[in-house]
């Protein structure tokens, strides 16, 4: 079976074998500064325009979408969608249905919904 790095990463996170939080670089801050720490935390909670576009696409389809379907409906490249879904999952904004649906290539893919 052949996996892309994004697919393998996502599968490991969904299976609970790897923490998505540990895979993302933490925003840097000065350890002795409460202000710096608060600023770093606020950056982590920030949702980018592409993440918002993906969330809106998922909200429009309550039954959920695969990452390929998200890319098609949102007019984005799959290479952009895969890491954004992982980021949104780490923030608790999307979740897996644990269901799978067939992609254009015939492979099965995880179905995601807005949390």
Order of alpha helices (4+ residues) and beta strands (2+ residues): alpha-alpha-alpha-alpha-alpha-alpha-beta-beta
